[in-house]
Amino acid sequence: MTYTHLTQAERYQVEILLKAGHKQNVIARLMERDKSCISRELRRNRGQRGYRPKQAHTLARTRKQACANGPRVDAKTWELVEEKLKMNG
């Protein structure tokens, strides 16, 4: 099984199923996800007011951008580098 991040729609589905009283393992089965995926999602993104999918999605995107494997050089810098290489080549 390969790992894919939860989509915003899936995060809303998690919220609905939680509010309906389903346990994490049931949510995972219904969404065809591993139970650890749902557990991690709730642990990382549960705030003082509970699980909020919009906030969870924003937090996940922020973490992804800040990670070590994220883009380190912006597009404008790459354009400048390519331009300079063409001038010297």
BELBEL-V377962 format. One record per residue. PHI is phi in whole degrees, -180 to 180 (none if undefined). PSI is psi in whole degrees, -180 to 180 (* if undefined). Layout:
# BELBEL-V377962
phi={PHI & PHI}
psi={PSI & PSI}
This chain:
# BELBEL-V377962
phi={none & -98 & -92 & -130 & -69 & -69 & -85 & -64 & -63 & -66 & -66 & -66 & -64 & -59 & -60 & -62 & -68 & -63 & -65 & -79 & 93 & -77 & -81 & -58 & -67 & -72 & -59 & -60 & -65 & -64 & -93 & 55 & -125 & -71 & -63 & -69 & -64 & -68 & -59 & -62 & -59 & -70 & -66 & -75 & -121 & -90 & -103 & -65 & -102 & 90 & -84 & -126 & -61 & -64 & -65 & -62 & -66 & -63 & -62 & -65 & -64 & -64 & -62 & -63 & -69 & -87 & -70 & -64 & -90 & -73 & -63 & -101 & -121 & -77 & -63 & -62 & -65 & -63 & -61 & -63 & -62 & -62 & -61 & -65 & -64 & -65 & -67 & -90 & -100}
psi={133 & 153 & 133 & 145 & 152 & 142 & 169 & -38 & -40 & -34 & -38 & -36 & -41 & -45 & -46 & -45 & -36 & -46 & -26 & -4 & 11 & 146 & 163 & -42 & -32 & -42 & -46 & -45 & -44 & -34 & 1 & 49 & 159 & 146 & -28 & -29 & -46 & -42 & -47 & -43 & -46 & -38 & -43 & -29 & 13 & 125 & -167 & -26 & 21 & -164 & 123 & 112 & -38 & -46 & -40 & -43 & -41 & -45 & -42 & -43 & -39 & -44 & -41 & -41 & -31 & -7 & 161 & -26 & 2 & 172 & 130 & -25 & 130 & 167 & -38 & -39 & -42 & -39 & -43 & -43 & -46 & -40 & -46 & -40 & -39 & -35 & -35 & -12 & *}
